[in-house]
Amino acid sequence: MALETNERVTVGAVFSGGKVRPAWFLWRGRKYAVGEVTFAWESKEGVARLQHFSVVSGGNVYALSYNPVECVWDLKGVEQDWRG
């Protein structure tokens, strides 16, 4: 079951070698540890090159998006119980 959210979230990320990787995020008062980044891609929105991540936490897949121009993260959606 997919849920579209488009909500601003706080993300703890690792910046290394010019790349960024989300490690955890806060959503609706709860902290989610990122167990795995399953896919990453980029898109362009105006002058910003958005970085998108599909991440796994607690059996769900979350779609995170980072805008480096505005320095903000958004949770775009959730795929619940994706493994079974």
C-alpha contacts under 8 A as a table, 3 or more apart, distances in Angstrom:
res1	aa1	res2	aa2	distance
1	M	79	E	5.76
1	M	80	Q	5.55
1	M	81	D	7.56
1	M	82	W	7.86
2	A	77	G	7.11
2	A	78	V	5.68
2	A	79	E	4.45
2	A	80	Q	6.39
3	L	77	G	5.44
3	L	78	V	5.08
3	L	79	E	6.38
3	L	80	Q	7.89
4	E	76	K	6.04
4	E	77	G	4.24
4	E	78	V	6.50
5	T	75	L	6.36
5	T	76	K	5.22
5	T	77	G	4.96
5	T	78	V	7.45
6	N	74	D	6.20
6	N	75	L	5.46
6	N	76	K	4.29
6	N	77	G	6.65
7	E	74	D	5.43
7	E	75	L	5.24
7	E	76	K	6.65
8	R	72	V	7.45
8	R	73	W	5.95
8	R	74	D	4.35
8	R	75	L	6.21
9	V	25	F	6.72
9	V	26	L	5.89
9	V	27	W	5.79
9	V	72	V	7.94
9	V	73	W	5.69
9	V	74	D	5.44
9	V	75	L	6.27
10	T	25	F	5.55
10	T	26	L	5.25
10	T	27	W	7.38
10	T	72	V	7.99
10	T	73	W	6.57
11	V	22	P	6.57
11	V	23	A	7.42
11	V	24	W	5.77
11	V	25	F	4.20
11	V	26	L	6.43
11	V	73	W	6.73
12	G	22	P	6.05
12	G	23	A	5.55
12	G	24	W	5.18
12	G	25	F	6.04
13	A	20	V	6.55
13	A	21	R	5.45
13	A	22	P	4.18
13	A	23	A	5.13
13	A	24	W	7.01
14	V	20	V	5.62
14	V	21	R	5.20
14	V	22	P	6.32
14	V	23	A	6.76
15	F	18	G	6.69
15	F	19	K	5.64
15	F	20	V	4.48
15	F	21	R	6.56
16	S	19	K	5.37
16	S	20	V	6.45
21	R	37	V	7.97
22	P	25	F	7.61
22	P	34	V	6.94
23	A	33	A	6.34
23	A	34	V	5.15
23	A	35	G	7.88
24	W	31	K	6.95
24	W	32	Y	5.47
24	W	33	A	4.38
24	W	34	V	5.10
25	F	31	K	5.73
25	F	32	Y	5.34
25	F	33	A	6.75
25	F	34	V	7.69
26	L	29	G	6.36
26	L	30	R	5.46
26	L	31	K	4.47
26	L	32	Y	6.24
27	W	30	R	5.40
27	W	31	K	6.52
27	W	32	Y	7.62
32	Y	57	S	6.36
32	Y	58	G	7.96
33	A	57	S	5.97
34	V	37	V	7.25
34	V	55	V	6.23
34	V	56	V	5.88
34	V	57	S	5.21
35	G	55	V	7.30
35	G	56	V	5.58
35	G	57	S	5.51
35	G	58	G	7.90
36	E	55	V	5.62
36	E	56	V	5.25
36	E	57	S	7.44
37	V	40	A	7.34
37	V	53	F	6.67
37	V	54	S	5.86
37	V	55	V	4.39
37	V	56	V	6.48
38	T	53	F	7.59
38	T	54	S	5.53
38	T	55	V	5.68
38	T	56	V	7.18
39	F	53	F	5.85
39	F	54	S	5.10
39	F	55	V	7.32
40	A	51	Q	7.31
40	A	52	H	5.55
40	A	53	F	4.52
40	A	54	S	6.33
41	W	51	Q	6.05
41	W	52	H	5.26
41	W	53	F	6.71
42	E	49	R	6.57
42	E	50	L	5.53
42	E	51	Q	4.64
42	E	52	H	5.86
43	S	49	R	5.74
43	S	50	L	5.22
43	S	51	Q	6.71
43	S	52	H	7.78
44	K	47	V	7.09
44	K	48	A	5.80
44	K	49	R	4.51
44	K	50	L	5.80
45	E	48	A	5.25
45	E	49	R	6.34
45	E	50	L	6.84
47	V	69	V	7.99
48	A	67	N	6.52
48	A	68	P	6.91
48	A	69	V	5.74
49	R	67	N	6.91
49	R	68	P	7.28
49	R	69	V	7.98
50	L	65	S	6.63
50	L	66	Y	5.64
50	L	67	N	4.92
50	L	68	P	6.93
51	Q	65	S	5.64
51	Q	66	Y	5.07
51	Q	67	N	6.67
52	H	63	A	7.10
52	H	64	L	5.70
52	H	65	S	4.36
52	H	66	Y	6.33
53	F	63	A	5.75
53	F	64	L	5.12
53	F	65	S	6.29
54	S	61	V	6.54
54	S	62	Y	5.73
54	S	63	A	4.70
54	S	64	L	6.43
55	V	61	V	5.49
55	V	62	Y	5.27
55	V	63	A	6.47
55	V	64	L	7.51
56	V	59	G	6.49
56	V	60	N	5.68
56	V	61	V	4.57
56	V	62	Y	6.31
57	S	60	N	5.51
57	S	61	V	6.47
57	S	62	Y	7.54
59	G	80	Q	7.25
59	G	81	D	5.53
59	G	82	W	6.68
59	G	83	R	6.75
60	N	78	V	6.90
60	N	79	E	5.74
60	N	80	Q	4.69
60	N	81	D	5.21
60	N	82	W	5.92
60	N	83	R	7.98
61	V	78	V	5.71
61	V	79	E	5.01
61	V	80	Q	6.55
61	V	81	D	7.93
61	V	82	W	6.84
62	Y	75	L	7.15
62	Y	76	K	7.62
62	Y	77	G	5.85
62	Y	78	V	4.57
62	Y	79	E	6.41
63	A	75	L	5.87
63	A	76	K	5.32
63	A	77	G	5.23
63	A	78	V	6.39
64	L	73	W	6.89
64	L	74	D	5.74
64	L	75	L	4.68
64	L	76	K	5.91
64	L	77	G	7.64
65	S	73	W	5.53
65	S	74	D	5.18
65	S	75	L	6.44
65	S	76	K	6.96
66	Y	71	C	7.17
66	Y	72	V	5.90
66	Y	73	W	4.53
66	Y	74	D	6.62
67	N	70	E	5.68
67	N	71	C	5.55
67	N	72	V	5.42
67	N	73	W	6.38
68	P	71	C	4.62
68	P	72	V	6.90
79	E	82	W	6.06
81	D	84	G	5.88
